[in-house]
Amino acid sequence: MRRVVVTAMEMLTPLGEGASNVLDAMLAGRSGIGTISEWEGIEGLRTRVGGRVPVDDFKDIPRSLRRSMSRISLLAVRTTRKMIEQAGVTDEVLRSSKTGVSFGSTMGGVEELTRFFDGYFHNRGVTGLTSNTFLKFMSHTCAANVALAVGCGGRIVASCSACASGSQSIGFGYEAIKMGRARAMICGGAEELHFLTAGVFDRLMAASTRFNDVPERTPRPFDRDRDGVVCSEGAGVMLIEDLDAALARGATPIVEVVGYGTTTDGTHMTNPSSAGMSRASIEALADAGLEASRVDYVNAHATGTPVGDVSESAMIREVYGEKVPVSSPKGHLGHSLGACGAVEAILAIEMMNRSVIAPTLNLENIDEACQGILHVTEPLEKRMDVVVSHSFAFGGINSVLVFKRYDG
């Protein structure tokens, strides 16, 4: 089996671009959550908070490429192009059949989809359907547009597993390289903010609604006053490579990917299962050849829902014990669904390399049912050699990644 390393990474979030900048904002206690005024007139939608990426100009992407992109693809491609520039990857490497794309999202361009059906229901026809409409809302629009934008010539995988999409995309890429099927993979996830996504959680009574007037105070992972998910948007992407190939082209490894585990609960479509989460973590640690005691930090999925946070807390107690530091970036960034697995994995890597853990924002009073684990409520300086990143999705899909400090 081949060793797999991360050689470049980039992100776009409600707190800005770049892992270093985003982590700085988190350590400063900033929130990327605001009031979404245009949701005011939507009947039945009670939540008014969300996390929006402060970028609307994508003219740095050639118009010939933008034609087939909705906002979700624009976020994915902008982030990927910046990462590729930083990585110094040649066109020869990108066009190789051994360089591929593994990119996820909850679904395709939701805004484009609703725009089409709005026209259809008004006109009872498809006159508004253009040659690019389907390309913007097809489920694999991010993966396909990323591959086209950078000229990849290898395999392509499109993960559409909601909140586990970004994490599974990294896991799939890692396995392809580890098994010698690829030398390099562009892996990540993206999501665009849309009322339809927030509305799903709202109808499930799982969206935050009590903090519409003070959006920076929600979500509240693990807190006794948490009241649900705050949807957001963004993109995260990393270049992972076969270690020997990376060194041969002069790349500097950032971190080593050493473990991946994914399981399905098989019990309920929306209620999480601690047992399923535990199996994914145990599988990831076994793949890494590490005991749970070696883990120095757990990046929790922790969405701020009453049930989900309790289930994950129970799993962390069972698998990792009471001494490993735990925090969730969602207090700062909200829940970017298809993007969060990639964004949060990158942030966990950044924390490890800078020897500092960002706290869980808005965690002021730990819920009694979430006690028994080491919650980080203030910035914590700590050397970390092994970190894990959790992602758990509707459908009972669990994904866990393990990263290890690169030691040559």
C-alpha positions in Angstrom: 0.0 0.0 0.0 1.3 3.5 -0.9 1.6 6.4 1.5 -0.7 9.3 0.8 0.0 13.0 1.6 -1.8 16.3 1.3 0.4 18.7 -0.7 -2.0 21.7 -1.1 -5.4 22.8 0.3 -7.7 25.8 -0.1 -11.1 26.9 1.2 -13.8 29.5 0.7 -16.2 30.1 3.7 -18.4 32.7 5.3 -15.3 33.8 7.2 -13.2 34.3 4.0 -10.7 32.4 2.0 -7.7 30.3 3.0 -7.2 28.0 6.0 -4.9 30.3 7.7 -7.2 33.3 7.4 -10.3 31.4 8.4 -8.5 29.9 11.5 -7.3 33.4 12.5 -10.9 34.6 12.4 -12.1 31.6 14.4 -9.4 32.2 17.0 -10.5 35.8 17.2 -14.0 34.6 18.0 -15.6 35.9 14.8 -18.9 34.4 13.4 -19.7 34.0 9.8 -23.5 33.8 10.4 -25.9 36.6 9.5 -29.5 37.3 8.9 -30.8 36.3 5.4 -33.2 39.1 4.7 -34.6 37.6 1.4 -36.0 34.7 3.4 -38.5 37.0 5.1 -41.3 36.5 2.6 -41.1 32.7 2.3 -44.2 31.2 3.8 -43.6 28.5 6.4 -39.9 29.2 6.7 -39.1 30.1 10.3 -35.3 30.3 10.2 -33.7 33.5 9.0 -30.1 32.8 9.7 -27.4 31.5 7.4 -23.7 31.7 6.4 -23.0 33.3 3.1 -19.6 33.4 1.4 -18.7 37.1 0.8 -17.8 36.6 -2.9 -20.2 37.2 -5.8 -17.7 38.1 -8.5 -16.3 35.0 -10.3 -14.9 36.8 -13.4 -11.5 35.3 -12.7 -13.0 32.1 -14.1 -13.1 32.3 -17.9 -16.6 32.9 -19.3 -16.3 29.8 -21.5 -16.2 27.7 -18.3 -18.7 29.8 -16.3 -21.5 29.0 -18.8 -22.0 25.5 -17.3 -21.8 26.6 -13.7 -24.2 27.6 -11.0 -23.1 29.2 -7.8 -22.1 25.8 -6.2 -19.8 25.0 -9.1 -18.4 28.5 -9.2 -17.4 28.2 -5.5 -15.8 24.8 -6.2 -13.9 25.9 -9.3 -12.6 29.1 -7.8 -11.3 27.3 -4.8 -9.7 24.5 -6.9 -8.0 26.9 -9.3 -6.4 28.8 -6.5 -5.2 25.6 -4.9 -3.7 24.3 -8.2 -1.8 27.6 -8.6 -0.3 27.2 -5.1 0.5 23.5 -5.7 2.6 24.2 -8.8 1.2 21.1 -10.6 2.1 21.0 -14.2 -0.4 20.4 -17.1 1.3 17.2 -17.8 0.5 15.9 -14.3 -3.0 17.1 -14.4 -3.8 15.5 -17.8 -2.4 12.2 -16.8 -4.8 9.3 -16.5 -3.4 8.9 -13.0 -4.7 12.3 -11.8 -8.4 12.4 -11.0 -11.1 14.3 -9.2 -13.2 13.2 -6.3 -15.6 16.0 -5.4 -18.9 16.1 -3.5 -22.1 18.1 -2.9 -25.5 17.5 -1.4 -27.0 18.0 -4.9 -26.3 20.2 -7.9 -27.2 23.9 -8.3 -30.3 24.3 -6.3 -30.9 27.9 -7.4 -30.7 26.9 -11.0 -33.1 24.0 -10.4 -35.7 26.2 -8.7 -35.4 28.9 -11.4 -36.2 26.3 -14.1 -39.2 24.9 -12.3 -40.5 28.4 -11.5 -40.6 29.0 -15.2 -42.1 25.6 -15.9 -44.9 26.0 -13.5 -45.7 29.5 -14.8 -45.5 28.7 -18.5 -46.2 24.9 -18.5 -43.3 24.5 -20.9 -39.5 24.2 -21.2 -38.9 27.4 -23.1 -36.6 28.5 -20.3 -34.4 25.4 -20.6 -31.1 26.2 -22.2 -28.3 23.9 -23.3 -26.5 24.6 -20.0 -29.4 24.4 -17.6 -29.0 20.7 -16.8 -25.3 21.0 -16.6 -25.8 23.5 -13.7 -28.0 21.4 -11.6 -26.9 17.8 -12.3 -25.8 16.0 -9.2 -22.2 15.8 -10.4 -21.9 19.4 -11.6 -19.1 20.2 -9.1 -16.9 17.2 -10.0 -17.4 17.6 -13.7 -16.8 21.4 -13.7 -13.7 21.1 -11.5 -12.3 18.4 -13.8 -12.9 20.5 -16.9 -11.6 23.7 -15.3 -8.2 22.2 -14.5 -8.0 19.7 -17.3 -7.9 16.4 -15.4 -7.5 13.3 -17.4 -8.0 10.5 -14.8 -10.9 9.0 -12.9 -13.8 11.2 -11.6 -16.0 10.4 -8.5 -19.0 12.5 -7.5 -20.0 12.0 -3.9 -23.6 13.1 -3.2 -24.0 12.0 0.4 -25.2 15.3 2.0 -23.1 16.2 5.1 -20.6 13.4 4.4 -20.0 14.3 0.8 -16.8 16.3 1.3 -15.3 13.8 3.7 -16.2 10.8 1.6 -14.6 12.5 -1.4 -11.3 12.7 0.4 -11.7 9.1 1.6 -12.4 7.8 -1.9 -9.4 9.7 -3.3 -7.2 8.4 -0.5 -8.2 4.8 -1.2 -7.5 5.2 -5.0 -4.0 6.4 -4.3 -3.3 4.0 -1.5 -4.2 1.1 -3.8 -2.1 2.4 -6.7 -5.0 3.3 -8.9 -4.1 7.0 -9.0 -1.0 9.1 -8.2 -2.9 12.3 -7.4 -6.5 13.3 -6.7 -8.2 16.6 -6.3 -10.7 16.0 -3.5 -13.3 18.3 -1.8 -16.8 19.4 -1.5 -19.0 22.5 -2.1 -22.4 23.9 -1.2 -24.5 27.0 -2.1 -26.8 28.6 0.4 -30.5 28.3 -0.6 -33.8 28.5 1.2 -34.8 25.0 0.0 -32.0 23.5 2.0 -32.7 25.5 5.1 -36.4 24.7 4.6 -35.8 20.9 4.8 -34.2 21.3 8.3 -37.0 23.7 9.3 -39.7 21.3 8.4 -37.9 18.6 10.4 -37.8 21.0 13.4 -34.0 20.8 13.2 -33.2 24.4 12.1 -32.2 27.2 14.4 -35.1 29.7 14.8 -34.6 31.3 18.2 -31.7 33.5 17.3 -32.9 35.2 14.2 -32.3 38.6 15.7 -28.8 37.7 17.0 -27.5 35.4 14.3 -23.9 35.4 15.7 -25.2 33.5 18.7 -26.1 30.4 16.7 -25.5 27.6 16.0 -24.5 26.4 19.5 -22.9 22.9 19.2 -23.1 20.9 22.5 -24.7 23.9 24.3 -27.8 23.4 26.4 -29.5 26.2 24.5 -28.8 24.9 21.0 -31.9 24.8 18.8 -30.7 23.4 15.5 -28.8 23.7 12.3 -27.7 27.0 10.6 -27.2 26.3 6.9 -24.2 27.9 5.2 -22.2 27.6 2.0 -18.6 27.3 0.9 -16.0 25.0 -0.7 -13.0 23.1 0.5 -10.5 21.2 -1.7 -7.1 19.5 -1.2 -4.6 17.9 -3.5 -3.6 14.5 -2.2 -0.8 12.5 -3.8 1.2 9.4 -3.7 4.2 10.3 -1.4 6.8 9.1 -3.9 5.2 11.0 -6.8 4.9 14.1 -4.7 8.5 14.1 -3.6 9.6 13.4 -7.2 8.0 16.5 -8.5 9.4 18.6 -5.6 6.2 19.0 -3.6 6.3 19.5 0.2 3.9 17.3 2.1 1.6 19.2 4.5 0.2 16.2 6.3 -0.2 12.4 5.8 -3.6 10.8 5.3 -3.4 7.6 7.2 -7.0 6.4 7.8 -10.5 6.4 6.5 -13.7 4.7 7.7 -17.2 4.9 6.4 -20.3 3.1 7.5 -24.1 3.2 7.3 -26.3 3.0 10.4 -29.1 1.1 8.6 -31.5 2.2 11.3 -33.1 5.5 10.4 -33.0 8.1 7.7 -32.6 11.2 9.9 -31.9 10.0 13.5 -28.2 9.5 14.1 -26.8 6.3 15.6 -23.8 6.3 18.0 -23.2 2.7 17.1 -22.8 3.6 13.4 -20.6 6.5 14.2 -18.4 4.3 16.4 -18.0 1.7 13.7 -16.7 4.4 11.3 -14.2 5.7 13.8 -13.0 2.3 14.8 -12.6 1.4 11.1 -10.7 4.6 10.4 -8.3 4.0 13.3 -7.8 0.4 12.3 -7.0 1.5 8.7 -4.4 4.0 10.2 -3.0 1.3 12.5 -3.5 3.5 15.5 -5.0 3.2 18.9 -7.6 5.7 19.9 -5.2 6.9 22.6 -2.9 8.3 19.9 -5.5 10.8 18.8 -4.7 14.4 19.9 -7.8 16.2 18.6 -11.3 15.3 17.4 -12.9 17.7 14.9 -16.6 17.0 15.7 -19.4 17.1 13.2 -21.6 18.6 15.9 -24.3 20.5 14.0 -26.1 22.0 17.0 -29.1 19.7 16.9 -30.5 18.4 20.1 -30.3 14.7 19.1 -27.1 14.7 16.9 -24.8 16.3 19.4 -25.8 13.9 22.2 -25.2 10.9 19.9 -21.8 12.1 18.8 -20.8 12.9 22.4 -21.7 9.4 23.5 -19.6 8.0 20.6 -16.6 10.2 21.4 -16.7 9.1 25.1 -16.9 5.4 24.0 -14.1 5.5 21.3 -11.7 8.3 22.4 -12.4 8.7 26.1 -12.5 11.8 28.2 -9.1 13.4 27.7 -8.9 14.2 23.9 -9.8 17.8 23.1 -13.0 18.2 21.0 -14.4 21.2 19.1 -16.6 21.9 16.1 -16.1 24.7 13.5 -19.8 25.0 12.9 -20.3 27.5 15.7 -18.2 29.9 13.6 -19.2 28.7 10.0 -22.6 27.1 10.2 -23.3 23.9 8.5 -22.1 23.9 4.9 -23.4 20.4 4.2 -21.6 19.0 1.1 -18.6 21.3 1.8 -18.3 20.8 5.6 -16.4 17.5 5.5 -13.6 19.0 3.3 -13.6 22.4 5.0 -13.4 21.0 8.5 -10.8 18.4 7.6 -8.6 21.2 6.2 -9.2 23.3 9.4 -8.2 20.3 11.5 -5.0 20.0 9.5 -4.3 23.7 9.9 -4.8 23.5 13.6 -2.4 20.6 13.9 0.3 22.3 11.9 -0.1 25.5 13.9 -0.4 23.7 17.3 -3.6 25.5 18.3 -7.2 24.3 18.6 -10.0 26.7 17.9 -12.9 26.5 20.4 -16.5 25.7 19.7 -18.1 29.2 19.3 -21.3 29.8 21.4 -20.6 26.8 23.7 -21.3 28.6 27.0 -23.2 26.0 29.0 -22.4 22.4 28.1 -25.5 20.3 27.9 -25.5 17.7 30.6 -26.1 15.0 28.0 -22.9 16.1 26.1 -20.7 16.0 29.2 -17.9 13.5 29.7 -15.6 14.7 26.9 -13.0 17.5 26.8 -14.8 20.4 25.1 -12.6 23.2 24.0 -14.2 26.5 24.9 -11.1 28.8 24.6 -8.2 28.7 22.1 -5.9 25.9 23.2 -2.2 25.6 22.4 -1.3 22.0 21.9 1.1 19.9 19.8 -0.9 17.4 17.8 0.5 14.5 15.8 -2.8 12.8 15.0 -6.2 14.4 14.4 -9.5 12.9 13.2 -12.4 14.6 11.4 -16.0 13.4 11.7 -18.8 13.8 9.2 -22.3 12.3 9.6 -25.1 12.6 7.2 -28.8 11.9 6.6 -29.4 8.3 5.6 -27.1 7.2 8.4 -23.9 7.8 6.5 -20.8 8.1 8.6 -17.4 9.2 7.4 -14.2 9.6 9.5 -10.7 10.7 8.3 -7.4 10.4 10.2 -4.5 12.7 9.5 -1.0 12.3 10.9 1.9 14.8 11.1 4.2 14.1 8.2 7.6 12.9 9.6 9.4 11.9 6.4 
